């Protein structure tokens, strides 16, 4: 019996080279996955985690599991755990929730969480795993639902609520998230653009 020893051999065994499906959604090649492995390994070695700052209500929706895709204008090769920081801008949160479609979807998420959603600002409020990143070449609701619910087979349904919580415009990216954890006590912290680092010893779930 042959043994797969190296990371590259594992990737050759499990993954196909980058391809684009009929919905124009780009999957990733093995070089991307190798980079992700190295990034996660470095965090384990130096005992820190990456952090991403999100506006509210997106930050809270992510850590309670109501928002499973973080849409961005930029891609990431990182895969693994990441802390979620809620930005301090209350005005931005108000502007987002002024959108009727977003507000209605937020209300549904609130009901599903038994009304226990809190919106802290200026703090690390939980963590989640980034499991993949995909690129959108078309903005088509039917096509997106077909891809997420039938081709990708994530194990959960891509709903109108999820669609309302992101910007799926052509040329943008969707980070697929899982294993959300909401911290019992938010950790006050200053945010930053892009990724930033936070020491693990300071994090308590």
Secondary structure, 3 states (H helix, E strand, C coil): CCCCCCHHHHHHHHCCCCCECCCCEECCCHHHHHHHHHHHHHHHHHCEEEEEEECCCHHHHHHCCCCCEEEECCCCCCCEEEEEEECCCHHHHHHHHCCHHHHHHHHHHHHHCCCCCCCCCCEEEEEEEEEEEEEECCCCHHHHHHHHHHHCCCCCCCCHHHHHCCCCCCCCEEEEEEEEEEEEEEEECCCCCCEEEEEHHHCCC
